[in-house]
Amino acid sequence: MLRACLFFEARAYRHGGGFGRFERQDFVLALVARIRALSGGHVPVRGTVA
């Protein structure tokens, strides 16, 4: 769910004109930090087997 939220945030940023630095927005930083915390810092590529 967090990755989907990040995807839609990126899409809204892109279609909204893309002003500023996307990777430095507070909400984006918080999403990425939470994704890293939940995944242990590694998110496998979809469709791969660990």
CHARMM internal coordinates of N, CA and C (Angstrom, degrees):
IC EDIT
DIST 1 N 1 CA 1.4288
DIST 1 CA 1 C 1.5394
ANGL 1 N 1 CA 1 C 110.12
DIST 1 C 2 N 1.3295
ANGL 1 CA 1 C 2 N 116.21
DIHE 1 N 1 CA 1 C 2 N -37.61
DIST 2 N 2 CA 1.4664
ANGL 1 C 2 N 2 CA 119.74
DIHE 1 CA 1 C 2 N 2 CA 178.64
DIST 2 CA 2 C 1.5224
ANGL 2 N 2 CA 2 C 111.68
DIHE 1 C 2 N 2 CA 2 C -66.20
DIST 2 C 3 N 1.3261
ANGL 2 CA 2 C 3 N 116.14
DIHE 2 N 2 CA 2 C 3 N -39.69
DIST 3 N 3 CA 1.4666
ANGL 2 C 3 N 3 CA 119.33
DIHE 2 CA 2 C 3 N 3 CA 178.86
DIST 3 CA 3 C 1.5188
ANGL 3 N 3 CA 3 C 111.00
DIHE 2 C 3 N 3 CA 3 C -66.00
DIST 3 C 4 N 1.3210
ANGL 3 CA 3 C 4 N 117.43
DIHE 3 N 3 CA 3 C 4 N -37.26
DIST 4 N 4 CA 1.4638
ANGL 3 C 4 N 4 CA 121.23
DIHE 3 CA 3 C 4 N 4 CA 176.98
DIST 4 CA 4 C 1.5261
ANGL 4 N 4 CA 4 C 110.13
DIHE 3 C 4 N 4 CA 4 C -64.78
DIST 4 C 5 N 1.3096
ANGL 4 CA 4 C 5 N 116.13
DIHE 4 N 4 CA 4 C 5 N -41.53
DIST 5 N 5 CA 1.4635
ANGL 4 C 5 N 5 CA 120.90
DIHE 4 CA 4 C 5 N 5 CA 178.30
DIST 5 CA 5 C 1.5354
ANGL 5 N 5 CA 5 C 110.40
DIHE 4 C 5 N 5 CA 5 C -61.74
DIST 5 C 6 N 1.3301
ANGL 5 CA 5 C 6 N 116.43
DIHE 5 N 5 CA 5 C 6 N -42.76
DIST 6 N 6 CA 1.4628
ANGL 5 C 6 N 6 CA 120.88
DIHE 5 CA 5 C 6 N 6 CA 178.09
DIST 6 CA 6 C 1.5292
ANGL 6 N 6 CA 6 C 110.70
DIHE 5 C 6 N 6 CA 6 C -63.72
DIST 6 C 7 N 1.3279
ANGL 6 CA 6 C 7 N 117.08
DIHE 6 N 6 CA 6 C 7 N -41.02
DIST 7 N 7 CA 1.4611
ANGL 6 C 7 N 7 CA 121.94
DIHE 6 CA 6 C 7 N 7 CA 177.97
DIST 7 CA 7 C 1.5306
ANGL 7 N 7 CA 7 C 110.48
DIHE 6 C 7 N 7 CA 7 C -59.50
DIST 7 C 8 N 1.3267
ANGL 7 CA 7 C 8 N 116.83
DIHE 7 N 7 CA 7 C 8 N -49.23
DIST 8 N 8 CA 1.4605
ANGL 7 C 8 N 8 CA 119.67
DIHE 7 CA 7 C 8 N 8 CA -177.65
DIST 8 CA 8 C 1.5234
ANGL 8 N 8 CA 8 C 112.12
DIHE 7 C 8 N 8 CA 8 C -69.26
DIST 8 C 9 N 1.3163
ANGL 8 CA 8 C 9 N 116.94
DIHE 8 N 8 CA 8 C 9 N -30.53
DIST 9 N 9 CA 1.4674
ANGL 8 C 9 N 9 CA 120.45
DIHE 8 CA 8 C 9 N 9 CA 174.78
DIST 9 CA 9 C 1.5321
ANGL 9 N 9 CA 9 C 109.89
DIHE 8 C 9 N 9 CA 9 C -65.65
DIST 9 C 10 N 1.3346
ANGL 9 CA 9 C 10 N 116.96
DIHE 9 N 9 CA 9 C 10 N -41.93
DIST 10 N 10 CA 1.4643
ANGL 9 C 10 N 10 CA 121.49
DIHE 9 CA 9 C 10 N 10 CA 177.80
DIST 10 CA 10 C 1.5273
ANGL 10 N 10 CA 10 C 110.93
DIHE 9 C 10 N 10 CA 10 C -64.92
DIST 10 C 11 N 1.3204
ANGL 10 CA 10 C 11 N 115.89
DIHE 10 N 10 CA 10 C 11 N -40.15
DIST 11 N 11 CA 1.4565
ANGL 10 C 11 N 11 CA 120.26
DIHE 10 CA 10 C 11 N 11 CA 179.71
DIST 11 CA 11 C 1.5264
ANGL 11 N 11 CA 11 C 111.24
DIHE 10 C 11 N 11 CA 11 C -65.96
DIST 11 C 12 N 1.3218
ANGL 11 CA 11 C 12 N 116.51
DIHE 11 N 11 CA 11 C 12 N -43.06
DIST 12 N 12 CA 1.4627
ANGL 11 C 12 N 12 CA 120.58
DIHE 11 CA 11 C 12 N 12 CA 178.33
DIST 12 CA 12 C 1.5247
ANGL 12 N 12 CA 12 C 110.61
DIHE 11 C 12 N 12 CA 12 C -63.72
DIST 12 C 13 N 1.3241
ANGL 12 CA 12 C 13 N 116.41
DIHE 12 N 12 CA 12 C 13 N -38.70
DIST 13 N 13 CA 1.4635
ANGL 12 C 13 N 13 CA 121.39
DIHE 12 CA 12 C 13 N 13 CA 178.24
DIST 13 CA 13 C 1.5273
ANGL 13 N 13 CA 13 C 109.88
DIHE 12 C 13 N 13 CA 13 C -62.70
DIST 13 C 14 N 1.3240
ANGL 13 CA 13 C 14 N 116.18
DIHE 13 N 13 CA 13 C 14 N -46.43
DIST 14 N 14 CA 1.4621
ANGL 13 C 14 N 14 CA 121.47
DIHE 13 CA 13 C 14 N 14 CA -177.87
DIST 14 CA 14 C 1.5248
ANGL 14 N 14 CA 14 C 111.77
DIHE 13 C 14 N 14 CA 14 C -63.37
DIST 14 C 15 N 1.3268
ANGL 14 CA 14 C 15 N 116.37
DIHE 14 N 14 CA 14 C 15 N -45.39
DIST 15 N 15 CA 1.4617
ANGL 14 C 15 N 15 CA 120.29
DIHE 14 CA 14 C 15 N 15 CA -177.01
DIST 15 CA 15 C 1.5218
ANGL 15 N 15 CA 15 C 112.56
DIHE 14 C 15 N 15 CA 15 C -83.08
DIST 15 C 16 N 1.3200
ANGL 15 CA 15 C 16 N 116.76
DIHE 15 N 15 CA 15 C 16 N -8.42
DIST 16 N 16 CA 1.4587
ANGL 15 C 16 N 16 CA 120.62
DIHE 15 CA 15 C 16 N 16 CA 178.24
DIST 16 CA 16 C 1.5168
ANGL 16 N 16 CA 16 C 113.48
DIHE 15 C 16 N 16 CA 16 C -93.80
DIST 16 C 17 N 1.3080
ANGL 16 CA 16 C 17 N 117.67
DIHE 16 N 16 CA 16 C 17 N 4.56
DIST 17 N 17 CA 1.4513
ANGL 16 C 17 N 17 CA 120.85
DIHE 16 CA 16 C 17 N 17 CA 177.19
DIST 17 CA 17 C 1.5159
ANGL 17 N 17 CA 17 C 113.82
DIHE 16 C 17 N 17 CA 17 C 114.44
DIST 17 C 18 N 1.3365
ANGL 17 CA 17 C 18 N 117.71
DIHE 17 N 17 CA 17 C 18 N -20.12
DIST 18 N 18 CA 1.4530
ANGL 17 C 18 N 18 CA 121.43
DIHE 17 CA 17 C 18 N 18 CA 175.36
DIST 18 CA 18 C 1.5093
ANGL 18 N 18 CA 18 C 115.12
DIHE 17 C 18 N 18 CA 18 C 64.33
DIST 18 C 19 N 1.3146
ANGL 18 CA 18 C 19 N 118.11
DIHE 18 N 18 CA 18 C 19 N 43.13
DIST 19 N 19 CA 1.4555
ANGL 18 C 19 N 19 CA 121.00
DIHE 18 CA 18 C 19 N 19 CA 179.34
DIST 19 CA 19 C 1.5254
ANGL 19 N 19 CA 19 C 110.32
DIHE 18 C 19 N 19 CA 19 C -84.75
DIST 19 C 20 N 1.3150
ANGL 19 CA 19 C 20 N 116.49
DIHE 19 N 19 CA 19 C 20 N 139.95
DIST 20 N 20 CA 1.4581
ANGL 19 C 20 N 20 CA 120.94
DIHE 19 CA 19 C 20 N 20 CA 179.26
DIST 20 CA 20 C 1.5226
ANGL 20 N 20 CA 20 C 111.88
DIHE 19 C 20 N 20 CA 20 C 82.93
DIST 20 C 21 N 1.3135
ANGL 20 CA 20 C 21 N 115.56
DIHE 20 N 20 CA 20 C 21 N -170.04
DIST 21 N 21 CA 1.4650
ANGL 20 C 21 N 21 CA 121.40
DIHE 20 CA 20 C 21 N 21 CA -178.72
DIST 21 CA 21 C 1.5238
ANGL 21 N 21 CA 21 C 108.83
DIHE 20 C 21 N 21 CA 21 C -103.02
DIST 21 C 22 N 1.3167
ANGL 21 CA 21 C 22 N 116.90
DIHE 21 N 21 CA 21 C 22 N 113.09
DIST 22 N 22 CA 1.4621
ANGL 21 C 22 N 22 CA 121.87
DIHE 21 CA 21 C 22 N 22 CA -177.49
DIST 22 CA 22 C 1.5177
ANGL 22 N 22 CA 22 C 111.89
DIHE 21 C 22 N 22 CA 22 C -57.89
DIST 22 C 23 N 1.3368
ANGL 22 CA 22 C 23 N 116.74
DIHE 22 N 22 CA 22 C 23 N -45.17
DIST 23 N 23 CA 1.4637
ANGL 22 C 23 N 23 CA 121.05
DIHE 22 CA 22 C 23 N 23 CA -174.42
DIST 23 CA 23 C 1.5265
ANGL 23 N 23 CA 23 C 113.35
DIHE 22 C 23 N 23 CA 23 C -71.93
DIST 23 C 24 N 1.3281
ANGL 23 CA 23 C 24 N 117.46
DIHE 23 N 23 CA 23 C 24 N -3.44
DIST 24 N 24 CA 1.4661
ANGL 23 C 24 N 24 CA 120.27
DIHE 23 CA 23 C 24 N 24 CA 179.45
DIST 24 CA 24 C 1.5193
ANGL 24 N 24 CA 24 C 113.31
DIHE 23 C 24 N 24 CA 24 C -111.32
DIST 24 C 25 N 1.3232
ANGL 24 CA 24 C 25 N 117.42
DIHE 24 N 24 CA 24 C 25 N 5.75
DIST 25 N 25 CA 1.4560
ANGL 24 C 25 N 25 CA 120.49
DIHE 24 CA 24 C 25 N 25 CA 177.61
DIST 25 CA 25 C 1.5281
ANGL 25 N 25 CA 25 C 109.10
DIHE 24 C 25 N 25 CA 25 C -74.51
DIST 25 C 26 N 1.3272
ANGL 25 CA 25 C 26 N 116.06
DIHE 25 N 25 CA 25 C 26 N 139.79
DIST 26 N 26 CA 1.4631
ANGL 25 C 26 N 26 CA 121.34
DIHE 25 CA 25 C 26 N 26 CA -175.55
DIST 26 CA 26 C 1.5285
ANGL 26 N 26 CA 26 C 112.88
DIHE 25 C 26 N 26 CA 26 C -56.06
DIST 26 C 27 N 1.3314
ANGL 26 CA 26 C 27 N 117.34
DIHE 26 N 26 CA 26 C 27 N -44.77
DIST 27 N 27 CA 1.4588
ANGL 26 C 27 N 27 CA 120.77
DIHE 26 CA 26 C 27 N 27 CA -178.22
DIST 27 CA 27 C 1.5273
ANGL 27 N 27 CA 27 C 111.03
DIHE 26 C 27 N 27 CA 27 C -64.47
DIST 27 C 28 N 1.3204
ANGL 27 CA 27 C 28 N 116.91
DIHE 27 N 27 CA 27 C 28 N -41.38
DIST 28 N 28 CA 1.4638
ANGL 27 C 28 N 28 CA 121.79
DIHE 27 CA 27 C 28 N 28 CA 179.06
DIST 28 CA 28 C 1.5320
ANGL 28 N 28 CA 28 C 110.25
DIHE 27 C 28 N 28 CA 28 C -65.04
DIST 28 C 29 N 1.3183
ANGL 28 CA 28 C 29 N 117.07
DIHE 28 N 28 CA 28 C 29 N -43.79
DIST 29 N 29 CA 1.4627
ANGL 28 C 29 N 29 CA 120.93
DIHE 28 CA 28 C 29 N 29 CA 178.08
DIST 29 CA 29 C 1.5243
ANGL 29 N 29 CA 29 C 110.99
DIHE 28 C 29 N 29 CA 29 C -60.86
DIST 29 C 30 N 1.3274
ANGL 29 CA 29 C 30 N 117.04
DIHE 29 N 29 CA 29 C 30 N -41.03
DIST 30 N 30 CA 1.4601
ANGL 29 C 30 N 30 CA 121.18
DIHE 29 CA 29 C 30 N 30 CA 179.15
DIST 30 CA 30 C 1.5246
ANGL 30 N 30 CA 30 C 111.10
DIHE 29 C 30 N 30 CA 30 C -66.24
DIST 30 C 31 N 1.3214
ANGL 30 CA 30 C 31 N 117.77
DIHE 30 N 30 CA 30 C 31 N -41.05
DIST 31 N 31 CA 1.4643
ANGL 30 C 31 N 31 CA 120.81
DIHE 30 CA 30 C 31 N 31 CA 177.60
DIST 31 CA 31 C 1.5229
ANGL 31 N 31 CA 31 C 111.41
DIHE 30 C 31 N 31 CA 31 C -62.68
DIST 31 C 32 N 1.3209
ANGL 31 CA 31 C 32 N 116.56
DIHE 31 N 31 CA 31 C 32 N -47.38
DIST 32 N 32 CA 1.4657
ANGL 31 C 32 N 32 CA 121.03
DIHE 31 CA 31 C 32 N 32 CA -179.12
DIST 32 CA 32 C 1.5280
ANGL 32 N 32 CA 32 C 110.67
DIHE 31 C 32 N 32 CA 32 C -63.23
DIST 32 C 33 N 1.3164
ANGL 32 CA 32 C 33 N 117.30
DIHE 32 N 32 CA 32 C 33 N -41.24
DIST 33 N 33 CA 1.4685
ANGL 32 C 33 N 33 CA 120.80
DIHE 32 CA 32 C 33 N 33 CA 178.87
DIST 33 CA 33 C 1.5221
ANGL 33 N 33 CA 33 C 110.80
DIHE 32 C 33 N 33 CA 33 C -62.58
DIST 33 C 34 N 1.3316
ANGL 33 CA 33 C 34 N 117.13
DIHE 33 N 33 CA 33 C 34 N -42.16
DIST 34 N 34 CA 1.4688
ANGL 33 C 34 N 34 CA 120.20
DIHE 33 CA 33 C 34 N 34 CA -179.70
DIST 34 CA 34 C 1.5241
ANGL 34 N 34 CA 34 C 111.22
DIHE 33 C 34 N 34 CA 34 C -69.11
DIST 34 C 35 N 1.3155
ANGL 34 CA 34 C 35 N 117.77
DIHE 34 N 34 CA 34 C 35 N -39.41
DIST 35 N 35 CA 1.4660
ANGL 34 C 35 N 35 CA 121.25
DIHE 34 CA 34 C 35 N 35 CA 177.17
DIST 35 CA 35 C 1.5266
ANGL 35 N 35 CA 35 C 109.65
DIHE 34 C 35 N 35 CA 35 C -61.52
DIST 35 C 36 N 1.3229
ANGL 35 CA 35 C 36 N 116.86
DIHE 35 N 35 CA 35 C 36 N -44.72
DIST 36 N 36 CA 1.4686
ANGL 35 C 36 N 36 CA 120.47
DIHE 35 CA 35 C 36 N 36 CA 178.26
DIST 36 CA 36 C 1.5204
ANGL 36 N 36 CA 36 C 111.43
DIHE 35 C 36 N 36 CA 36 C -62.41
DIST 36 C 37 N 1.3329
ANGL 36 CA 36 C 37 N 116.98
DIHE 36 N 36 CA 36 C 37 N -41.58
DIST 37 N 37 CA 1.4639
ANGL 36 C 37 N 37 CA 121.05
DIHE 36 CA 36 C 37 N 37 CA -179.09
DIST 37 CA 37 C 1.5301
ANGL 37 N 37 CA 37 C 111.06
DIHE 36 C 37 N 37 CA 37 C -64.13
DIST 37 C 38 N 1.3022
ANGL 37 CA 37 C 38 N 117.04
DIHE 37 N 37 CA 37 C 38 N -41.79
DIST 38 N 38 CA 1.4662
ANGL 37 C 38 N 38 CA 120.69
DIHE 37 CA 37 C 38 N 38 CA -178.12
DIST 38 CA 38 C 1.5258
ANGL 38 N 38 CA 38 C 112.67
DIHE 37 C 38 N 38 CA 38 C -74.90
DIST 38 C 39 N 1.3186
ANGL 38 CA 38 C 39 N 116.78
DIHE 38 N 38 CA 38 C 39 N -29.92
DIST 39 N 39 CA 1.4608
ANGL 38 C 39 N 39 CA 120.12
DIHE 38 CA 38 C 39 N 39 CA -175.62
DIST 39 CA 39 C 1.5265
ANGL 39 N 39 CA 39 C 112.75
DIHE 38 C 39 N 39 CA 39 C -94.91
DIST 39 C 40 N 1.3174
ANGL 39 CA 39 C 40 N 117.27
DIHE 39 N 39 CA 39 C 40 N -3.61
DIST 40 N 40 CA 1.4585
ANGL 39 C 40 N 40 CA 119.68
DIHE 39 CA 39 C 40 N 40 CA -176.38
DIST 40 CA 40 C 1.5169
ANGL 40 N 40 CA 40 C 112.06
DIHE 39 C 40 N 40 CA 40 C 75.79
DIST 40 C 41 N 1.3314
ANGL 40 CA 40 C 41 N 117.36
DIHE 40 N 40 CA 40 C 41 N 18.79
DIST 41 N 41 CA 1.4536
ANGL 40 C 41 N 41 CA 121.25
DIHE 40 CA 40 C 41 N 41 CA 178.27
DIST 41 CA 41 C 1.5083
ANGL 41 N 41 CA 41 C 114.80
DIHE 40 C 41 N 41 CA 41 C 88.88
DIST 41 C 42 N 1.3448
ANGL 41 CA 41 C 42 N 116.77
DIHE 41 N 41 CA 41 C 42 N 1.20
DIST 42 N 42 CA 1.4670
ANGL 41 C 42 N 42 CA 120.14
DIHE 41 CA 41 C 42 N 42 CA -178.79
DIST 42 CA 42 C 1.5136
ANGL 42 N 42 CA 42 C 109.72
DIHE 41 C 42 N 42 CA 42 C -139.11
DIST 42 C 43 N 1.3189
ANGL 42 CA 42 C 43 N 116.31
DIHE 42 N 42 CA 42 C 43 N 126.21
DIST 43 N 43 CA 1.4557
ANGL 42 C 43 N 43 CA 121.44
DIHE 42 CA 42 C 43 N 43 CA 175.96
DIST 43 CA 43 C 1.5212
ANGL 43 N 43 CA 43 C 107.27
DIHE 42 C 43 N 43 CA 43 C -115.85
DIST 43 C 44 N 1.3496
ANGL 43 CA 43 C 44 N 117.54
DIHE 43 N 43 CA 43 C 44 N 113.76
DIST 44 N 44 CA 1.4716
ANGL 43 C 44 N 44 CA 119.58
DIHE 43 CA 43 C 44 N 44 CA -178.48
DIST 44 CA 44 C 1.5257
ANGL 44 N 44 CA 44 C 111.92
DIHE 43 C 44 N 44 CA 44 C -64.89
DIST 44 C 45 N 1.3040
ANGL 44 CA 44 C 45 N 115.45
DIHE 44 N 44 CA 44 C 45 N 153.13
DIST 45 N 45 CA 1.4571
ANGL 44 C 45 N 45 CA 121.18
DIHE 44 CA 44 C 45 N 45 CA 176.12
DIST 45 CA 45 C 1.5108
ANGL 45 N 45 CA 45 C 107.63
DIHE 44 C 45 N 45 CA 45 C -67.65
DIST 45 C 46 N 1.3207
ANGL 45 CA 45 C 46 N 115.63
DIHE 45 N 45 CA 45 C 46 N 137.52
DIST 46 N 46 CA 1.4605
ANGL 45 C 46 N 46 CA 120.39
DIHE 45 CA 45 C 46 N 46 CA -178.12
DIST 46 CA 46 C 1.5328
ANGL 46 N 46 CA 46 C 110.77
DIHE 45 C 46 N 46 CA 46 C -59.05
DIST 46 C 47 N 1.3200
ANGL 46 CA 46 C 47 N 115.85
DIHE 46 N 46 CA 46 C 47 N 135.75
DIST 47 N 47 CA 1.4455
ANGL 46 C 47 N 47 CA 121.34
DIHE 46 CA 46 C 47 N 47 CA 177.71
DIST 47 CA 47 C 1.5130
ANGL 47 N 47 CA 47 C 114.29
DIHE 46 C 47 N 47 CA 47 C 90.24
DIST 47 C 48 N 1.3229
ANGL 47 CA 47 C 48 N 117.98
DIHE 47 N 47 CA 47 C 48 N 0.17
DIST 48 N 48 CA 1.4527
ANGL 47 C 48 N 48 CA 120.57
DIHE 47 CA 47 C 48 N 48 CA 178.59
DIST 48 CA 48 C 1.5294
ANGL 48 N 48 CA 48 C 110.02
DIHE 47 C 48 N 48 CA 48 C -96.79
DIST 48 C 49 N 1.2925
ANGL 48 CA 48 C 49 N 115.63
DIHE 48 N 48 CA 48 C 49 N 156.77
DIST 49 N 49 CA 1.4595
ANGL 48 C 49 N 49 CA 121.24
DIHE 48 CA 48 C 49 N 49 CA 179.18
DIST 49 CA 49 C 1.5164
ANGL 49 N 49 CA 49 C 107.79
DIHE 48 C 49 N 49 CA 49 C -112.44
DIST 49 C 50 N 1.3160
ANGL 49 CA 49 C 50 N 115.92
DIHE 49 N 49 CA 49 C 50 N 130.32
DIST 50 N 50 CA 1.4674
ANGL 49 C 50 N 50 CA 120.08
DIHE 49 CA 49 C 50 N 50 CA -178.67
DIST 50 CA 50 C 1.5019
ANGL 50 N 50 CA 50 C 111.56
DIHE 49 C 50 N 50 CA 50 C -80.07
END
COOR INIT
IC SEED 1 N 1 CA 1 C
IC BUILD
